[in-house]
Amino acid sequence: MPRPRYTYDACLTLTNDVKTLQRPRLKVSSLFLDIKAGFDNVDNNTLTRILREGGILPYLVSWVSSFLGERSCTLIFQGAPGTPAPVNVEAPQGSPISSLLCLLYVAPVHFRIPRGLLISYVDDFALTVASLSYRGNIRGLQELFQRLERKASCLGVSCSVAKTEMIHWRTPSQRHSPKCVSPFQIKGEMFHPSNSVRWLGYWFTPALDPAAHFARRLALPQGAFAHIRRLSPRRAGLPLYVCHRLATSFIAPILLYGTDLFTCSVGTTTRLDTFWRKVQRWTTNCFSAMPTGILSVESCLPPVSLLITHRQRLVALRVVCSPPTVNPATARLHSSFPSLSVYRAPDCSRAITRGLSSVYLPLHWKTPRPVPPMRNHLPVDAVAHRRYPLPAGSLGCP
């Protein structure tokens, strides 16, 4: 299966497969794992063997081997001896190449799951299974975890027990049904199903409620804004163009994280917009009595609603224009979608939706407004429909 290059691609693939497996009334559960000290346990000899077996060019294999095995560190400050000291850490987390090396190192751990999914982002794994009962899912997850542990032990790595979490996904029609509280046993420790799980910066609830994510994410930009606001008090401090740059490059990415995957409700958009107006006032250094209608123009900061739409269309354009052999989310598009390749993920569970009612059929790509609404369709289909109709030749964009 293609490996995700972005956290959004991994989370979109996860939510799409969860909702796909829920369509035939199956119970779906996921187990979230973390490789213990994934960067520190990257063995040079093992990684070199994996790269050679994967057909990587010899000079690249030699470069990686030299990067991992022949590094030293020199401390530069007044009075330091300046003597190079060997670095024993295999893949330093501060290096931009370390994430790619860790991803290649744990690639042999992956395997295909019938009516399920195993997806990872660097050293974060998610195991998803579906059956007729949650108890059956727990048994299946225990067997799959043991299989994954055996594969990981061959590479000299293991899963962190402290960071293990499990969640039972539920549809809106199942919100009144009894909850499964049976624990999950791993390495002699018991884990109960969680009401919320944080994976790759996204907060997931059993019902995939966006409110739980934004309720936690909103506190992060508020705290960051409180700190940088002290740098620019009224009539003093930072220049206005520096404040604008901080708002666009520091506050906005934190505020909008998750708006590409989750759909904001009216109340959530209002809370985000209220905070964003405070940022706009701080950027322009204007009085609090200034009308809110002209804040966006004066501060050169678009409203939250436009920023969310822009972010959603950008990720939709990247998903539909990515090669299916590279992006796992693109590989889950319907076969009728005109993507760059006819390849589709072999572990996709879309085939189980055949023969269901019209609500579960894939979107018709030439329909401007799909009926029924997009919220009733699979997430990948809904994302792709945001970019339709596509201009001629746009699928060749990077």
N, C-alpha and C positions, 0 to 999 in steps of 0.2 A: 504494500500500500504506500502511496506517496506520503512523505513526511511533511507536516505543516511547517511553514516558515514564519508564521505569525500566530500570536495567541488567538486572534480572532478566528483564523482558519480552523484551529483545533477545537475551539468552543463551538463554532458553527457546525462542524462535523459531528460533535457529540450531541448537541441538541437536535440536529436533524435525524440522527439515527434513533435517539430516544423517542421522538414523536413518530417516527416511521414504525418502530416496534410496538408502539401503543395503539396503532390504528386497528389491528385485528384483536383488540381487547386483551393483549398480553400484559403481564406485570413486568416492569422493567426496573432493574437495580444497577447501581454503579459503585465501584470501589476505586477510590483515589489513593494512589501510592506515590511515594517519593524515594528515589534512589539515595541511599545513605552515602554522603560525601561523594557524589557522582563525579565531580571534577577531580578530586584528589585521588580517586581509584582508577583513573585511566592509565592502564599499563602500556608502556611504549611498545614492547614486543607484540602484545596481543593486537593492539591497534594497527601496527605495521602489517601483521598477517591479514587482518580484515581488509585493509586497503588493497593489498596485493590480490587477494581473492576477488575483490570487487572490480578489478581491472583498472585501478588508478595508475596513472603514469609513474614510472620509476622515480623520476626526479622529484615529483610531488611527495612520494612516499619517503624519500630521503630527507626532504625538507621538514616534513612532520616529525620524523624520527630525531632529527637534529634539534628541532624546537622543543621537544619533550625531554630529551636526554642530555643536552649540552647547554644548559642555561646557568647563568650566575647572576648575582645581585650585588650591586655596589651602593652603599649608603653615602650620599653626598650632603654634607653639612659641615659647618665650621668645626674643625678639630677631628673629623673622621679620618680613619687611616686610609680609606680609599682602596682597600684590598677586596677583590671580588670573592664572594662566598657562594658556594654551590647551592642551588635551589632544589629542595627535595620534593616539592609539590609537583605532581605530574602535569596537570592542566590548570594554570592560574586563572581564577575567575575574572580577573581584571582584563584579560586579553579578549579581543573580539573574535579570535579564532577558536577559543576554548569551547564555546557553545557548539560550534560545528563539529569539533573533534569528539565531544561527549556524545553528540547525536549519532555520529558514525559508530562510536564504540558500543552503544547499547542497541544498535540496529538489529543484531542477531537475536535479541530477546523477543522481538515481535513474532506473533503467530496469528493465524486466522481463527476466528471464533464463529461457529454456526449460530445464527440468530443472536449476534452480539457484535461487540466492537472492542478492539484494543488500540488505543491511540495514545501518543505521547508527545510531549514538547520538551526537548532536551532531557531532563531527568525527572519530569513529572509524568506519571502514567495514569490512565483511566481505563478500567475494565468495566464493560457493560454487558449484561446478559439479560435475556427475556425468557419467561416461561409462564405457565398458568398460575403460579403462586409465588409469593415473595420468599417462602421457605425454600422452594426449589431454586430460586435465584441465589440464596445464601449458600446452599450446597454447591451450586455451580461455581460461584465465586471462590469458594474455598479450594475446589479442585484446580481452577485456573490459576489461583495464586501460587499453589504448590508447583504447578508447571512453570510458571514464570520464575519462581525462585530457583528451580533447578537450572534453567537457562542462564539466569543471572550469576549463579555460583560458578559456572564455567568461565565467566569473565572476571571473577574476583570481586563482584559487587553484590549488594543485598539491599532490601527495602527497609526504610526507616519505619519502625512500628509506631513511634510517637506521632508521625504525620499521616497515619492511615485513617481514612474516613470512608463511611459508606452512607449511601442515600437511596431510598426507595422512591422512584418517580411516581407521581400520581396525576391523573387527568382531572379536569374540573368535575366530571361526573363521578369521580371516586372520592371526592372530598368528604362525603358523609359516611363512607364505608370504614370499617374498623381498621386501625393502623397496625402494621406488623412491628412488634417491638422485640422480636427474636434477635439475640446478639450474634455477632460474627466473631469467630475465634481464629486468631492468627498468632502463631508462636507462643501459645499459652496465655494470651491476653484476650479479653473480651471487649468487643466494640459494639455499641448500640447504634442504630440508624440515627443520623443527624438530621436536624430540622433545617439546617443551612450549611452549605459547604463553599469554601473559597478555593477556587482553582484558577490559576493563571490570572489572578486579579479580578475575576468575575465571581459574584456571589450567586449561587444556585440554591433554590428551594425545591421541595418535592413537586410543587405545581409550576415551577419555572416562573415565579412571580417577579416581574421587574422591580416592584416597589422595594423588595428586600435589598436589591443591589444598590439602588440609588439612595436609599436611606443611609447606607454605610459609606457610599462614595462621596456624598455631599459634605460630610464632615472633613474629608481630606483637603479639598480646595479651600474650605473655610479656615482651617488651621494654617495652610500655606499662605493665604492672603493676610492673615493676622500678623505673620512674621515679616513679610516683605512690606507691609503697610507702614511699619515703623521706620523704614528707610526713607520714606517720602512723606513727612508731615506737611500740613497745609502751609503753602507759601515758602517751603524750604525743602531740602532733600534732593531727590533724584530729578533730573529733567523729565519732561512729559514724554518725550520719545522713548526714554528708557523704561518708563512705566508701561507704555504701550507694548514694548517688546517683551517685558515680563508677563503681561497679561496674555499675550498670544502664544508665547513659547513655554510658559511655566504653569499658569493657572488654567488656561483653556484645555490643554491635554488631560489634566487631572479631572477637570469637571466633566468632560465629554467622554471619558473612558467608560465603555459599556453601552453608549447610545447606538453603536453600530450593530450590536447583537440584540439588545432588548428594545422594545417599543415603549417610549415614555407615555404615561397617561397624562391627562390634562393637569391633574394636581401636581405630578412630578415636574412637568414642564414649567408650571408656574413657580415652583420652589427654585428650580434652577435659574429661571429668568430673574427672580427677585435677587438672588445672590449676584448674578452677572451684572445687574444694574449698579450694585455697589462697586463692582470693579470698574465699570464705565465711569462712574462719578470720580473715583480715585484717579483714573487715568487722565481725565480732563481737568481735575482740580477745581470743579465747579461747585456751586452751592447746592444744598439739598433740596431747595425749592425749584430747581431747574426742571422743566417738564420732561417726563420720561420719553416722550415721543421723539425727541431730537438727540437723546443721549447717544444712540448708535451712530448718528452722523457726526456729532462733535468728537466722539472718541475714536472713530474709524474702527469700531468693533461691531460686527453684525449681531443681530439678536440671536438668542439661543436656538430658536426654532429654525433659523436659516443655517446655523452651524451644524445642527443635528442632521438636517436634510443633506447638507453638503457632505458630511462625513459618511452617511449611509450610502450615498450614490458613489462616492469614491471607492468604498470597499466592494460595492456591488459591481462596479466596473472592473476592479482588479480580479474578482472571482470569476466573472464570465470571460475575461480575456486571458486568464492563466491557462497554461496547458494542463489537461486533466492528469497527465502523468506526473505532475509536480505538485499540484494543489489537491489535497484530499476532498475539500469541499466542492471544487469544480468537478471532480470525478464522480460526484453523487448527483449531478444534474441528470434530468431525464434524457433518454437517448434521442429524443426529438429536438433537443436544444442544439442550435448550430454553433457548437464550440469548436476550438482549434483542432480537436482530435475526436475520433469516435470511441476512444478508450473510456471505459467506465470502471469504477472500483469493483473488484470481484467480491469484496466483503460487504457491499451495499445491500441493505435489506428491503429495497424498494419493491422487489418482486412479490413480497407478501401482501402488498396493497392491491394486487390485481383482483378484480372481481368484487371490490367493495363498492359502496354507494358513490354517487357523483361528487360528494363532498371530499372524497379522498383521491380523486383523480388528479393528475398533474395539471398545472396551469396551461392554458392555451396561450402560446407566446405572442400571438398577433392580436390579442384582446387588450385594448387600452385599460379597461377596468374589469378585472376578473370577477366573475360571479360563480360561486359565493366569494366573500371577501378573502383577502390574502391570509388573514389570521387562521383560516381553516385549512390552509395548505401547508405543505412541508416548508421548513425554514429556508432551505436552499432554493426551492422554487420561488418563494416570495422574494428572496434577495435578487435572483436573476430577473424577475419581472420588473424590478425597479429600473432596469436599463433597457427596457423594450418600449417602443421599437428602436432598435439600434441603427445608427447611421451606417451607410455602406462602407465596408472596410474597417469598421471600428474594432472588430475582433482581432485584428492584427496588432493592436496597441499592446505595449508591455504591461 
